């Protein structure tokens, strides 16, 4: 089925992009919050943690959603 192949390719593209975004958030978090030589005030640090946590949660959920859609598509294709 051509429609399923196109849908799968699009989901895989979106999954790859979402995984890249998640990796970037994790790298940024590590780079910014992992610096021991730079003083960041407690309020600023809390803002960074909250932002990174929210971004990480959003992208983790998106990756899980796309993987579930791919699984559903694969399951329906084999039935």
Secondary structure, DSSP 8 states (H G I E B T S, - for coil): -HHHHHHHHHHHHHHHHHHHHHHHHHHHHHHHHT-SSS---HHHHHHHHHHHHHHHHHHHHHHHHHHHHHHHHHHHHH-
